Amino acid sequence: MLAVVLASVSSSAFVSPALVAGVPLVILVCAIAGVAVGSSLARVRDRQTVRAAIPRVHAVNGPRRRPTLEVAAAVIFNAVALWRLPEVIDAPSVGVGAAAILVTAALCYFGAISVALALIDRDTHRLPNAIVMPAYAVLAVMLSGAAVFRGEWADGARAALCAGVLFAGYLTLAIISPQGMGMGDVKLAGVIGLITGWVGWAAVAVATVAAFALAAAVALGLIVTRRAGGTTHIAFGPWMLAGAWIGIVWGQPLARGYLQLVGLI
């Protein structure tokens, strides 16, 4: 992937050799930042798994704990940074470039907490406030900053609206069926609405549909293989997060393909 990015960057007549040479520095910075964020998230995961008495060696506090989240966060930071690098490079102005960097940072952060929350919810059926609630502030600050640098607020307004709509929608489901939807899912829905709402309407729609489709498919598979019953509680957070990333990365083409299939465009 790095070779492809370097080739595309070096082929542009508007990119200086210094910028191409700076790509390894970006990778190093992303790796360091990812390890730092992953380490912070790992401490929260350790507390949650110990509190829930999960007997897994990799989740227990101590010097032998595997650096799962640190490595995952470093990889995610680099993958997102390289994926978004062309948009940063091709920015027509310094302000737009700064906005692109802030959006990239927001996506890196969301990627790191996605892994942490998915693992914690899988192990404990909890989505800890220690990760979910700060995500509102972190993403709001980064995306607001991006809107300021770009000089327009349409994306920011859509993100705020989608965060509110998804939060309200999941809250309604939790009230109707508290056994099937927890408040952790409700609070996470707002975070997902914020980041996917910034990306676009298609990202929000695809993320929401994909979350329920993935969860239903997994539940059906577990029931068919007799690994779960009709009353077994299945963590929904991992599928919400997987759906969010499907929406972020492939939301636009998937939504367009669906609308073409049904003849709406």
HUGI-V820245 format. One record per residue. RES is the residue in three letters. PSI is psi in radians with two decimals (NA if undefined). OMEGA is omega as a letter, one per 40 degrees, with the letter a starting at -180 (NA if undefined). NEAR is the number of other ideal C-beta (glycine too) atoms within 10 Angstrom. Layout:
# HUGI-V820245
[[RES	PSI	OMEGA	NEAR] [RES	PSI	OMEGA	NEAR]]
This chain:
# HUGI-V820245
[[MET	-0.74	i	9] [LEU	-0.69	i	11] [ALA	-0.71	i	7] [VAL	-0.79	i	9] [VAL	-0.80	i	19] [LEU	-0.69	i	16] [ALA	-0.75	a	10] [SER	-0.65	i	13] [VAL	-0.80	a	18] [SER	-0.37	a	12] [SER	-0.24	a	8] [SER	2.34	a	13] [ALA	-0.25	a	4] [PHE	0.03	a	7] [VAL	2.23	a	14] [SER	2.69	i	10] [PRO	-0.53	i	8] [ALA	-0.63	i	7] [LEU	-0.73	i	16] [VAL	-0.75	i	16] [ALA	-0.39	a	10] [GLY	-0.19	a	13] [VAL	-0.78	i	18] [PRO	-0.59	i	11] [LEU	-0.70	i	9] [VAL	-0.75	i	17] [ILE	-0.74	a	17] [LEU	-0.79	a	11] [VAL	-0.75	i	14] [CYS	-0.67	i	23] [ALA	-0.77	i	18] [ILE	-0.80	i	12] [ALA	-0.70	i	19] [GLY	-0.75	i	27] [VAL	-0.71	i	18] [ALA	-0.84	i	15] [VAL	-0.76	i	22] [GLY	-0.64	i	26] [SER	-0.71	i	13] [SER	-0.75	i	17] [LEU	-0.62	a	25] [ALA	-0.63	i	24] [ARG	-0.67	i	13] [VAL	-0.74	i	18] [ARG	-0.72	i	26] [ASP	-0.78	a	18] [ARG	-0.72	a	14] [GLN	-0.76	a	22] [THR	-0.61	i	21] [VAL	-0.74	i	13] [ARG	-0.62	a	11] [ALA	0.01	i	13] [ALA	0.82	i	7] [ILE	2.03	a	16] [PRO	1.15	i	7] [ARG	2.24	a	10] [VAL	-0.70	a	9] [HIS	-0.23	a	16] [ALA	0.07	a	21] [VAL	2.43	i	13] [ASN	2.47	i	12] [GLY	2.92	a	7] [PRO	-0.28	a	4] [ARG	0.05	i	8] [ARG	2.34	i	17] [ARG	2.45	a	12] [PRO	0.95	a	14] [THR	-0.91	a	17] [LEU	-0.60	i	29] [GLU	-0.81	i	21] [VAL	-0.78	a	15] [ALA	-0.75	a	20] [ALA	-0.70	i	31] [ALA	-0.73	i	22] [VAL	-0.77	a	17] [ILE	-0.77	i	24] [PHE	-0.76	a	29] [ASN	-0.73	a	21] [ALA	-0.78	a	16] [VAL	-0.73	a	23] [ALA	-0.75	i	24] [LEU	-0.65	i	19] [TRP	-0.69	a	14] [ARG	-0.12	a	17] [LEU	-0.77	i	19] [PRO	-0.65	i	14] [GLU	-0.64	i	15] [VAL	-0.79	a	18] [ILE	-0.72	a	18] [ASP	0.12	a	14] [ALA	2.32	a	17] [PRO	-0.21	a	7] [SER	2.91	i	11] [VAL	-0.70	a	9] [GLY	-0.79	i	14] [VAL	-0.66	i	17] [GLY	-0.73	i	16] [ALA	-0.68	i	17] [ALA	-0.74	i	25] [ALA	-0.64	i	21] [ILE	-0.72	i	19] [LEU	-0.69	i	20] [VAL	-0.68	i	25] [THR	-0.76	i	22] [ALA	-0.69	i	22] [ALA	-0.73	i	24] [LEU	-0.66	i	25] [CYS	-0.83	a	22] [TYR	-0.79	i	23] [PHE	-0.64	i	24] [GLY	-0.73	a	24] [ALA	-0.80	a	27] [ILE	-0.42	i	25] [SER	-0.81	i	25] [VAL	-0.80	a	21] [ALA	-0.83	a	26] [LEU	-0.67	i	27] [ALA	-0.76	a	18] [LEU	-0.74	a	22] [ILE	-0.78	a	30] [ASP	-0.65	i	24] [ARG	-0.73	a	13] [ASP	-0.65	a	16] [THR	-0.16	a	19] [HIS	0.66	i	15] [ARG	2.57	i	17] [LEU	1.62	a	28] [PRO	2.41	i	20] [ASN	-0.49	a	12] [ALA	-0.37	i	15] [ILE	-0.77	a	20] [VAL	-0.85	a	21] [MET	-0.77	i	13] [PRO	-0.43	a	14] [ALA	-0.59	i	22] [TYR	-0.86	a	15] [ALA	-0.79	a	9] [VAL	-0.85	a	16] [LEU	-0.68	i	23] [ALA	-0.75	i	17] [VAL	-0.81	a	12] [MET	-0.79	a	23] [LEU	-0.60	i	23] [SER	-0.73	i	15] [GLY	-0.70	i	18] [ALA	-0.70	i	24] [ALA	-0.69	i	20] [VAL	-0.80	a	15] [PHE	-0.61	i	20] [ARG	-0.34	i	20] [GLY	0.30	i	10] [GLU	2.61	a	11] [TRP	0.18	a	13] [ALA	-0.82	a	9] [ASP	-0.69	i	18] [GLY	-0.71	i	20] [ALA	-0.71	i	12] [ARG	-0.69	i	19] [ALA	-0.79	i	27] [ALA	-0.74	i	19] [LEU	-0.79	a	15] [CYS	-0.63	i	27] [ALA	-0.78	i	24] [GLY	-0.72	a	14] [VAL	-0.81	a	16] [LEU	-0.69	i	24] [PHE	-0.82	a	20] [ALA	-0.70	a	14] [GLY	-0.81	i	14] [TYR	-0.58	i	25] [LEU	-0.70	i	17] [THR	-0.76	i	12] [LEU	-0.67	i	15] [ALA	-0.62	i	18] [ILE	-0.73	a	10] [ILE	-0.76	a	9] [SER	1.37	a	9] [PRO	-0.40	i	10] [GLN	-0.43	a	8] [GLY	-0.29	a	12] [MET	2.12	a	18] [GLY	2.92	i	20] [MET	-0.44	i	14] [GLY	-0.72	i	21] [ASP	-0.70	a	23] [VAL	-0.84	a	21] [LYS	-0.65	i	19] [LEU	-0.60	i	27] [ALA	-0.68	i	30] [GLY	-0.70	i	23] [VAL	-0.78	i	29] [ILE	-0.71	i	30] [GLY	-0.62	a	27] [LEU	-0.86	a	27] [ILE	-0.71	i	29] [THR	-0.56	i	30] [GLY	-0.61	i	25] [TRP	-0.70	a	25] [VAL	-0.74	i	23] [GLY	2.90	i	19] [TRP	-0.71	a	15] [ALA	-0.69	i	19] [ALA	-0.73	a	26] [VAL	-0.83	a	29] [ALA	-0.83	a	17] [VAL	-0.72	i	27] [ALA	-0.74	a	28] [THR	-0.84	a	23] [VAL	-0.75	a	16] [ALA	-0.65	a	21] [ALA	-0.86	a	25] [PHE	-0.63	i	13] [ALA	-0.77	i	14] [LEU	-0.78	a	18] [ALA	-0.72	i	19] [ALA	-0.72	a	12] [ALA	-0.73	i	11] [VAL	-0.78	i	17] [ALA	-0.77	i	16] [LEU	-0.74	i	11] [GLY	-0.71	i	11] [LEU	-0.65	i	14] [ILE	-0.75	a	14] [VAL	-0.68	a	9] [THR	0.09	i	8] [ARG	0.54	i	7] [ARG	-0.07	i	9] [ALA	2.77	i	16] [GLY	-3.07	a	8] [GLY	-0.38	a	6] [THR	0.06	a	6] [THR	2.31	i	10] [HIS	2.17	i	10] [ILE	2.25	i	16] [ALA	2.22	a	22] [PHE	-0.42	a	25] [GLY	-0.81	a	25] [PRO	-0.62	a	22] [TRP	-0.54	i	23] [MET	-0.76	a	28] [LEU	-0.70	i	26] [ALA	-0.75	i	18] [GLY	-0.67	i	23] [ALA	-0.76	a	29] [TRP	-0.55	i	20] [ILE	-0.74	i	20] [GLY	-0.73	a	27] [ILE	-0.78	a	23] [VAL	-0.75	a	15] [TRP	0.20	a	15] [GLY	-0.84	a	24] [GLN	-0.92	i	16] [PRO	-0.61	i	11] [LEU	-0.75	i	18] [ALA	-0.73	i	20] [ARG	-0.74	i	12] [GLY	-0.69	i	12] [TYR	-0.78	a	15] [LEU	-0.62	i	12] [GLN	-0.65	a	10] [LEU	-0.69	a	9] [VAL	0.03	i	8] [GLY	0.37	a	6] [LEU	-0.28	i	7] [ILE	NA	NA	10]]
